[in-house]
Amino acid sequence: MSLFEINDKGNVIVHGQLDRDTLSKNFWETLSNGERSVLQQNKRCCVDLSDVERADSAGLAWLINAVRDAEQNGVSIVLNKMPEKLKKLAKISNADSFLPVE
């Protein structure tokens, strides 16, 4: 199973672990041209994090970059169902104020 899947409505479901061992590229770089097109046509992206088992600072950086890259490509992004440990990591890293968490 891949780290995430995207449906035709621009919803992204993230699976497993967001850490330095599983993340080699940023979110936008891992997308196929078709996936980018879906997100840009919908102009929105809801990232469901409910299936994330573990995340470290690399996972937080990946999310921050996902927000930046999506916005640079005309896609508004919302992080949904963020695990509590990831919320705490964002808070102690002072990243919680600019992450679009629902």
BELBEL-V196288 format. One record per residue. N is the residue number from 1. RES is the residue in three letters. PSI is psi in whole degrees, 0 to 359 (NA if undefined). OMEGA is omega in radians with two decimals (999 if undefined). D_CENTER is the distance of its C-alpha to the mean C-alpha in Angstrom with 2 decimals. Layout:
BEGIN
n->{N N}
res->{RES RES}
psi->{PSI PSI}
omega->{OMEGA OMEGA}
d_center->{D_CENTER D_CENTER}
END
This chain:
BEGIN
n->{1 2 3 4 5 6 7 8 9 10 11 12 13 14 15 16 17 18 19 20 21 22 23 24 25 26 27 28 29 30 31 32 33 34 35 36 37 38 39 40 41 42 43 44 45 46 47 48 49 50 51 52 53 54 55 56 57 58 59 60 61 62 63 64 65 66 67 68 69 70 71 72 73 74 75 76 77 78 79 80 81 82 83 84 85 86 87 88 89 90 91 92 93 94 95 96 97 98 99 100 101 102}
res->{MET SER LEU PHE GLU ILE ASN ASP LYS GLY ASN VAL ILE VAL HIS GLY GLN LEU ASP ARG ASP THR LEU SER LYS ASN PHE TRP GLU THR LEU SER ASN GLY GLU ARG SER VAL LEU GLN GLN ASN LYS ARG CYS CYS VAL ASP LEU SER ASP VAL GLU ARG ALA ASP SER ALA GLY LEU ALA TRP LEU ILE ASN ALA VAL ARG ASP ALA GLU GLN ASN GLY VAL SER ILE VAL LEU ASN LYS MET PRO GLU LYS LEU LYS LYS LEU ALA LYS ILE SER ASN ALA ASP SER PHE LEU PRO VAL GLU}
psi->{139 170 325 163 151 132 177 354 4 15 135 129 120 136 149 231 133 88 177 339 335 346 115 335 162 167 307 323 332 347 144 166 322 318 319 317 315 312 317 326 320 337 18 159 122 118 113 115 12 338 11 122 326 145 143 194 330 323 320 316 321 317 317 316 325 317 312 310 320 312 323 339 19 22 122 143 142 135 125 142 45 129 148 318 323 323 317 319 318 321 314 342 3 30 350 331 336 5 129 76 133 NA}
omega->{3.13 -3.10 3.12 3.06 -3.11 3.07 -3.04 3.09 3.12 3.08 -3.12 3.07 -3.12 -3.09 2.94 -2.99 3.02 -3.12 -3.05 3.13 -3.06 -3.06 3.10 3.13 3.07 -3.04 -3.03 3.14 -3.10 -3.11 3.01 3.09 3.11 3.12 3.08 3.14 3.13 -3.12 -3.11 3.09 3.13 -3.12 3.12 3.14 3.06 -3.12 3.14 -3.09 -3.06 -3.12 3.10 -3.11 -3.06 3.08 3.07 -3.09 3.07 3.08 3.08 3.11 3.12 3.13 3.11 3.11 3.10 3.11 -3.14 -3.08 3.12 -3.13 3.10 3.14 3.05 -3.11 3.04 -3.03 3.10 3.09 -3.03 3.07 3.13 3.11 -3.09 -3.13 3.11 3.06 3.13 3.10 3.10 -3.13 -3.11 3.09 -3.09 3.12 -3.05 -3.06 -3.12 3.02 -3.11 -3.09 3.11 999}
d_center->{16.60 13.63 10.36 8.89 10.92 11.09 14.10 16.47 15.45 11.99 10.35 7.66 8.62 7.31 10.67 12.60 12.05 9.53 12.49 14.68 16.34 13.56 11.59 13.92 12.17 9.32 6.81 9.49 12.27 11.56 11.83 15.42 17.41 17.57 13.86 13.68 16.77 15.54 12.70 15.35 18.01 16.23 15.14 12.36 9.07 8.49 5.50 7.99 7.77 11.56 12.12 10.70 14.09 13.70 11.67 13.45 13.37 11.88 8.78 8.87 9.63 6.82 4.47 7.70 8.17 5.30 7.02 10.22 10.21 9.48 12.16 14.40 14.46 15.42 12.40 11.69 8.31 8.46 6.77 9.37 11.37 10.03 12.62 15.47 15.49 12.02 13.30 16.44 14.98 13.27 16.70 18.84 16.91 17.47 13.85 13.88 15.89 13.59 10.22 10.43 10.64 12.77}
END
